[in-house]
Amino acid sequence: MSYAVKSLVQGSRELIAFRIGDQEFCVNIMSVREIRGWTPATPLPHSPHYVLGVINLRGAVLPIMDLSLRLGMKPAEPTARHVIIVAQVKSRVVGLLVDAVSDILTVSDADIQPTPEVSSDLEKHYARGILAIDKRMICLVELGALFNEAAESEAA
């Protein structure tokens, strides 16, 4: 099956693939509002460790989260090459700092393999599956699982 962007067929979905370090992840394209360049964030006191701060997005205050920290990886050191994925996560709009956006993928449910049993509890919680595409391993992330209600209220 070709993974190029094309009209969706029954049982398929579009995903945005992005890089954090040397790993690839993807999220459902329906949760993505926009992709923008890195903008330094104003820190917020008493916010969770993965919240870098807030930015002004066309008059709205947008919390920026270091997705690598939230995934248990080493913290990002943002540069002009980093991007912010503005996403709808449950009832909130958040900015997710990632290294780069790499692809838009169209996949069927059959292309998504289950997360291996060797995964950590945190990974089992947010990882909805693995895509093996052209010698690449891409983890499908469920954003709602990463930012539960407790985390959302902490970030507010």
C-alpha positions in Angstrom: 0.0 0.0 0.0 1.3 3.5 -0.8 1.4 5.9 2.1 1.1 9.0 0.0 -1.7 11.4 0.8 -4.8 10.4 -1.1 -8.5 10.4 -0.6 -9.4 8.4 2.5 -11.0 5.0 2.1 -13.1 3.3 4.6 -11.1 2.2 7.7 -8.1 4.5 6.9 -6.8 7.5 8.8 -4.4 10.3 8.2 -1.6 10.9 10.7 1.1 13.6 11.1 4.5 12.1 11.6 7.2 14.0 13.5 10.7 13.5 15.0 11.9 13.9 18.6 15.6 13.1 18.7 16.2 10.1 16.4 12.7 8.6 17.1 9.5 9.1 15.0 6.0 9.5 16.4 2.7 10.3 14.8 -0.7 11.7 15.9 -4.1 11.8 14.3 -4.2 14.7 11.9 -7.7 15.6 13.1 -6.3 16.8 16.4 -3.7 19.1 14.7 -4.8 22.7 14.2 -1.6 24.1 12.8 2.2 23.7 12.6 4.3 26.8 13.4 7.9 27.7 14.0 9.5 27.8 17.4 8.6 30.8 19.5 10.3 31.2 23.0 7.7 30.7 25.7 7.2 32.7 28.9 7.7 30.4 31.8 4.8 29.7 34.3 5.6 29.2 37.9 4.4 25.9 39.5 3.7 24.3 36.1 4.5 20.6 35.4 8.1 19.9 34.4 7.2 19.3 30.8 5.4 22.7 30.4 7.9 25.2 28.9 5.5 28.2 29.4 3.0 30.1 27.3 3.0 32.0 24.0 0.5 34.5 22.5 -1.2 32.8 19.6 -3.3 35.5 17.8 -4.5 36.9 21.1 -5.0 33.5 22.9 -2.6 32.2 25.6 -1.3 28.8 24.4 0.6 26.5 26.8 3.8 25.0 25.2 4.7 21.5 26.2 8.0 19.8 25.6 6.8 16.5 24.2 10.1 14.8 24.6 10.0 15.5 28.3 6.4 14.3 28.5 7.4 11.1 26.8 10.1 10.5 29.3 13.0 11.4 27.0 15.7 14.1 27.6 14.5 17.7 27.4 14.5 19.5 24.1 16.9 22.4 23.6 14.7 24.5 21.2 16.3 26.1 18.2 14.9 27.9 15.2 14.6 24.5 13.5 12.1 23.2 16.1 8.4 23.4 15.5 5.3 23.7 17.6 2.3 21.4 16.7 -0.8 23.3 17.8 -3.2 20.5 18.8 -6.6 20.0 20.3 -6.2 17.7 23.3 -9.6 16.9 24.8 -11.1 20.3 25.7 -7.8 22.3 25.4 -5.6 23.6 22.7 -1.9 23.1 23.4 1.4 23.6 21.6 3.7 20.5 21.4 7.4 21.2 20.9 8.9 18.7 18.5 12.2 18.6 16.5 10.5 18.5 13.0 7.4 17.4 11.2 8.3 14.7 8.6 5.2 13.3 6.9 1.5 13.1 6.4 0.6 9.4 6.3 -2.5 7.7 5.2 -2.8 4.3 6.8 -5.4 1.6 7.4 -6.2 0.1 10.8 -4.4 -3.1 9.6 -1.2 -1.1 9.2 -1.1 -0.3 12.9 0.6 -3.1 14.9 0.1 -3.5 18.6 2.6 -2.0 21.1 5.1 -4.7 22.1 4.7 -6.3 25.6 8.2 -5.1 26.6 7.0 -1.5 26.7 7.0 0.5 29.9 3.7 1.3 31.7 3.9 4.9 30.5 4.5 3.9 26.9 1.6 1.4 27.0 -0.6 4.3 28.3 0.1 6.7 25.4 1.3 4.4 22.6 -1.7 3.2 20.5 0.4 1.1 18.2 3.5 1.0 15.9 3.7 1.6 12.2 6.5 -0.2 10.3 6.8 1.9 7.1 9.8 1.8 4.7 12.3 0.6 7.3 10.9 3.2 9.8 9.3 2.5 13.1 6.7 5.1 14.0 4.9 5.1 17.3 1.2 6.2 17.2 0.6 8.5 20.1 -2.7 9.1 21.8 -2.5 12.7 22.9 -5.5 12.4 25.2 -3.7 9.7 27.2 -0.6 11.9 27.6 -2.4 14.9 28.9 -4.9 13.5 31.4 -7.3 15.7 33.4 -4.9 16.0 36.3 -2.1 17.2 34.0 -4.5 19.6 32.3 -5.6 21.2 35.6 -1.9 21.5 36.6 -1.1 23.4 33.4 -3.9 25.8 33.8 
